């Protein structure tokens, strides 16, 4: 089924059914019986192997059409867009003023009316007064219906149910509907030469997936296409003509099944499905809505997005308007659009001018456009970037563009951050992976397998700022080297999934028998591939690469690492004191909690000061709990700006395990209403940094020794934020105060009202 939302920018263009004969030549049939078309059964040996439509149209005949307002077709109906489309083009008039009856079967009489109205719209010539086809059972029908039936007979779209009967009241079978549509499309002519030197004009005719294919001898063949197949497994009883028609219409994106693998050729076609078929035919024609429409064949891609833009102009009768000037501009070129007025900020760009695109004889204009990633400020970089194009029909009387009021069309291209590197991780215990001395050790007595994940990222080198890139289908070669010997043969290449990653499982050695040598084996797993697609010479690919080393061990667990932390880098003064919590966590070489029952000493503050300005854990020290953690809390006197040092001693038993002391904790006070007019520099040198940011809690600290000692400022969305003289939101402010090289100024501070904060580059 065609989803309404999917009809906006894709699955639409102009592959005429003149190519249907080429499709048929590629279907495997019993050629010896080819002349007996009416009884020949095709052999759909590959039918279930093709779930993808390979030749859908490139552009959409129904783009932007208004809702039909049939009460029995809700907006979320699977065929709402198709029904809206054929109602817009007056192909259907509904079953009443307010109903469409989507589940009702289509009679042969109504089918004739639908198809002749469709034929007229797509430019198929029909006799206005066709010869009488000799059907004796249509005399009681309306003159319009009789003419439509005779027109279809004249075009050889229908042959009747016998030489003298048409059976207008019979319901149309889905198999017969495919035959009618296929025969009708054989009369459609392309409106652009597919062999034209102008590739933009040719593109209007040829779907994007039909490309020149290089043969083994180095030549190319414009007629070479993929095999024509379908996913339908219920066509065995169909005639060859019906099988060919159903399969070709599936490949063109015109016909769908009743489910993923069934077409149901003997079932009655519903009015909803009929709408889908007709809308699909329109997409392969030059039909476009009245006014100006604009579409692109691609809306987004990784790195750079390149698209063909199609602008079409039609009169109120949907006839192409040739040699019409269409004003086209981007928000960037115009300096942007004012959100309040809808007008372009730069009037001379958005006013009507001679700088316009010209519609060709078919009422269309095709042009290649592109958007590149940037650094967020318009310069070269790998951040997502979007650009919007507007097209409208002005006049030469200096009419002014107003967004939403000028009948404009618009499209947006988005260049997503491309994959530039590979992050490799595993499901090994996090603390084992983070072990500074010897990471990624695995106890073969407990774990025999490790799952490794290679994730595409937007930076060449893995950093904390690297973001995952959900780029599907990138081929990664995988190598596992055990010791110094690569596997032979090695693992098969893998392609990234929809999240831009692959997962690969390796097995480790077995646990050694008692008395045998302990396991001490390293496996290096390497992933490499051309993740950004910049290779120009396949023989010499420009691959990105990264690896992980898994260390299989059977040694007994022992304390390997201790990590000391405090709650935060600062503590707020309350009644002249600060409360500082210290936690020390111990792990063995496999990342499991360790050192249970051992003891250690912890001191907070300067022991050379007075007794109330420091605290320690006493002669017995602190005991390590069963979960491998030891905790100590100090409540000590402090002045704003004091830096309270934290010293963690070695374990009493494992004396070689001495955790690195955490950074000193800064004592701070809440800012008062008169603590404004203060500036602090965010330096890239820790010793000179005067601004500490705690964006998670909507706070920052300015600490300038001897001037502004440890003052904590709070902010919220109701405050005013200025960055480089421009008022911004809170998110942009938080980005700016965390950026090295900026100066933060508290212009005005209010504990209850609106504060004003400013950020600018340090001079």
HELIX and SHEET records of a PDB file:
HELIX    1   1 UNK A    4  UNK A    7  5                                   4    
HELIX    2   2 UNK A   17  UNK A   19  5                                   3    
HELIX    3   3 UNK A   20  UNK A   25  1                                   6    
HELIX    4   4 UNK A   31  UNK A   33  5                                   3    
HELIX    5   5 UNK A   47  UNK A   49  5                                   3    
HELIX    6   6 UNK A   80  UNK A   88  1                                   9    
HELIX    7   7 UNK A  108  UNK A  121  1                                  14    
HELIX    8   8 UNK A  143  UNK A  154  1                                  12    
HELIX    9   9 UNK A  174  UNK A  185  1                                  12    
HELIX   10  10 UNK A  199  UNK A  203  1                                   5    
HELIX   11  11 UNK A  240  UNK A  252  1                                  13    
HELIX   12  12 UNK A  271  UNK A  283  1                                  13    
HELIX   13  13 UNK A  347  UNK A  350  1                                   4    
HELIX   14  14 UNK A  430  UNK A  433  1                                   4    
HELIX   15  15 UNK A  538  UNK A  540  5                                   3    
HELIX   16  16 UNK A  611  UNK A  613  5                                   3    
HELIX   17  17 UNK A  686  UNK A  688  5                                   3    
HELIX   18  18 UNK A  695  UNK A  697  5                                   3    
HELIX   19  19 UNK A  730  UNK A  737  1                                   8    
SHEET    1   A 2 UNK A 213  UNK A 214  0                                        
SHEET    2   A 2 UNK A 220  UNK A 221 -1                                        
SHEET    1   B 3 UNK A 291  UNK A 296  0                                        
SHEET    2   B 3 UNK A 304  UNK A 314 -1                                        
SHEET    3   B 3 UNK A 364  UNK A 372 -1                                        
SHEET    1   C 5 UNK A 300  UNK A 302  0                                        
SHEET    2   C 5 UNK A 409  UNK A 416  1                                        
SHEET    3   C 5 UNK A 385  UNK A 392 -1                                        
SHEET    4   C 5 UNK A 325  UNK A 330 -1                                        
SHEET    5   C 5 UNK A 357  UNK A 358 -1                                        
SHEET    1   D 3 UNK A 421  UNK A 426  0                                        
SHEET    2   D 3 UNK A 449  UNK A 457 -1                                        
SHEET    3   D 3 UNK A 501  UNK A 507 -1                                        
SHEET    1   E 5 UNK A 441  UNK A 443  0                                        
SHEET    2   E 5 UNK A 544  UNK A 553  1                                        
SHEET    3   E 5 UNK A 520  UNK A 529 -1                                        
SHEET    4   E 5 UNK A 475  UNK A 482 -1                                        
SHEET    5   E 5 UNK A 485  UNK A 486 -1                                        
SHEET    1   F 5 UNK A 441  UNK A 443  0                                        
SHEET    2   F 5 UNK A 544  UNK A 553  1                                        
SHEET    3   F 5 UNK A 520  UNK A 529 -1                                        
SHEET    4   F 5 UNK A 475  UNK A 482 -1                                        
SHEET    5   F 5 UNK A 494  UNK A 495 -1                                        
SHEET    1   G 3 UNK A 559  UNK A 566  0                                        
SHEET    2   G 3 UNK A 577  UNK A 588 -1                                        
SHEET    3   G 3 UNK A 629  UNK A 637 -1                                        
SHEET    1   H 3 UNK A 570  UNK A 572  0                                        
SHEET    2   H 3 UNK A 665  UNK A 670  1                                        
SHEET    3   H 3 UNK A 643  UNK A 644 -1                                        
SHEET    1   I 5 UNK A 570  UNK A 572  0                                        
SHEET    2   I 5 UNK A 665  UNK A 670  1                                        
SHEET    3   I 5 UNK A 708  UNK A 714  1                                        
SHEET    4   I 5 UNK A 699  UNK A 704 -1                                        
SHEET    5   I 5 UNK A 691  UNK A 694 -1                                        
SHEET    1   J 2 UNK A 599  UNK A 600  0                                        
SHEET    2   J 2 UNK A 622  UNK A 623 -1                                        
SHEET    1   K 3 UNK A 614  UNK A 616  0                                        
SHEET    2   K 3 UNK A 602  UNK A 605 -1                                        
SHEET    3   K 3 UNK A 646  UNK A 648 -1                                        
SHEET    1   L 5 UNK A 678  UNK A 682  0                                        
SHEET    2   L 5 UNK A 742  UNK A 748 -1                                        
SHEET    3   L 5 UNK A 756  UNK A 761 -1                                        
SHEET    4   L 5 UNK A 720  UNK A 723  1                                        
SHEET    5   L 5 UNK A 726  UNK A 728 -1                                        
END                                                                             
